[in-house]
Amino acid sequence: YEKSSIGKITVKDITDTCGISRQTYYRHFQDKQDLVIGILKNLNESFEHMGTGKTIYEALINKLTFIQKEKLFFTAAFKNDDQTT
């Protein structure tokens, strides 16, 4: 799924890959967009704590390095134009 856009990935793909039931998935998320929003909120919270006690430059480098490591996620999340799936 690394090369698929979020719009092409199904909830079944997600649950199969994660080894969870659809019921478990829907207990936590309404749909795929809700999952992406949850991930982005988590990233935002991580960003708030990243670089604590360091210079602004070091904190920025840490954040950009994290984005680079998670490039596949960010690429898929931001290239998805389909807001209904």
C-alpha contacts under 8 A as a table, 3 or more apart, distances in Angstrom:
res1	aa1	res2	aa2	distance
1	Y	4	S	5.12
1	Y	9	I	7.40
2	E	72	L	6.52
3	K	72	L	7.85
3	K	76	A	7.91
4	S	7	G	7.98
4	S	8	K	6.15
4	S	9	I	6.71
4	S	76	A	7.08
5	S	8	K	5.45
5	S	9	I	6.72
5	S	76	A	4.90
5	S	77	A	7.38
5	S	79	K	6.93
5	S	80	N	6.02
6	I	9	I	5.20
6	I	32	K	7.82
6	I	76	A	5.79
6	I	77	A	6.37
6	I	80	N	5.93
7	G	10	T	7.66
7	G	80	N	5.96
7	G	81	D	7.69
7	G	82	D	6.01
7	G	85	T	6.05
9	I	13	D	6.15
9	I	14	I	7.34
10	T	13	D	5.02
10	T	14	I	6.49
11	V	14	I	5.00
11	V	15	T	6.12
11	V	22	R	7.54
11	V	31	D	7.78
11	V	32	K	6.98
12	K	15	T	5.09
12	K	16	D	5.87
12	K	22	R	7.18
13	D	16	D	5.24
13	D	17	T	6.02
14	I	17	T	5.22
14	I	18	C	6.05
15	T	18	C	5.11
15	T	19	G	5.70
15	T	20	I	5.02
15	T	21	S	5.95
15	T	22	R	6.23
15	T	25	Y	6.93
16	D	19	G	5.05
16	D	20	I	6.57
16	D	21	S	7.79
20	I	24	T	6.36
20	I	25	Y	7.02
21	S	24	T	5.21
21	S	25	Y	6.40
22	R	25	Y	4.94
22	R	26	Y	6.11
23	Q	26	Y	5.23
23	Q	27	R	6.06
24	T	27	R	5.04
24	T	28	H	6.79
25	Y	28	H	5.56
25	Y	29	F	6.02
26	Y	29	F	4.90
26	Y	30	Q	5.74
26	Y	31	D	7.39
27	R	30	Q	7.82
29	F	32	K	7.43
29	F	34	D	5.61
29	F	35	L	5.78
30	Q	33	Q	7.97
30	Q	34	D	5.83
30	Q	35	L	7.74
31	D	34	D	5.29
31	D	35	L	6.55
31	D	85	T	7.56
32	K	35	L	5.00
32	K	36	V	6.31
32	K	85	T	6.78
33	Q	36	V	5.02
33	Q	37	I	6.05
33	Q	83	Q	7.49
33	Q	85	T	7.58
34	D	37	I	5.04
34	D	38	G	6.06
35	L	38	G	5.03
35	L	39	I	6.25
36	V	39	I	5.04
36	V	40	L	6.14
36	V	77	A	7.13
37	I	40	L	5.04
37	I	41	K	6.08
38	G	41	K	5.13
38	G	42	N	6.17
39	I	42	N	5.03
39	I	43	L	6.18
40	L	43	L	4.92
40	L	44	N	6.09
41	K	44	N	4.97
41	K	45	E	6.26
42	N	45	E	5.16
42	N	46	S	6.21
43	L	46	S	4.92
43	L	47	F	6.06
44	N	47	F	4.95
44	N	48	E	6.31
45	E	48	E	5.10
45	E	49	H	6.67
46	S	49	H	5.30
46	S	50	M	5.96
47	F	50	M	4.90
47	F	51	G	7.98
47	F	63	K	6.60
49	H	52	T	5.82
50	M	59	A	6.34
50	M	62	N	7.03
50	M	63	K	7.06
51	G	54	K	5.30
51	G	55	T	7.46
51	G	56	I	7.67
51	G	58	E	6.64
51	G	59	A	4.09
51	G	60	L	7.68
51	G	62	N	6.82
52	T	59	A	7.41
54	K	58	E	6.06
54	K	59	A	6.27
55	T	58	E	5.23
55	T	59	A	6.25
56	I	59	A	5.10
56	I	60	L	6.10
57	Y	60	L	5.17
57	Y	61	I	6.22
58	E	61	I	5.08
58	E	62	N	6.21
59	A	62	N	5.10
59	A	63	K	6.29
60	L	63	K	5.10
60	L	64	L	6.12
61	I	64	L	5.17
61	I	65	T	5.94
62	N	65	T	5.13
62	N	66	F	6.18
63	K	66	F	5.10
63	K	67	I	6.34
64	L	67	I	5.03
64	L	68	Q	6.16
65	T	68	Q	5.02
65	T	69	K	6.23
66	F	69	K	5.10
66	F	70	E	6.24
67	I	70	E	5.06
67	I	71	K	5.88
67	I	74	F	7.41
68	Q	71	K	4.97
70	E	73	F	5.56
70	E	74	F	6.46
71	K	74	F	5.19
71	K	75	T	5.89
72	L	75	T	5.20
72	L	76	A	6.16
73	F	76	A	5.28
73	F	77	A	5.95
74	F	77	A	5.04
74	F	78	F	6.01
75	T	78	F	5.52
75	T	79	K	6.05
76	A	79	K	5.41
76	A	80	N	6.34
77	A	80	N	5.83
78	F	81	D	7.91
80	N	83	Q	7.64
82	D	85	T	6.36
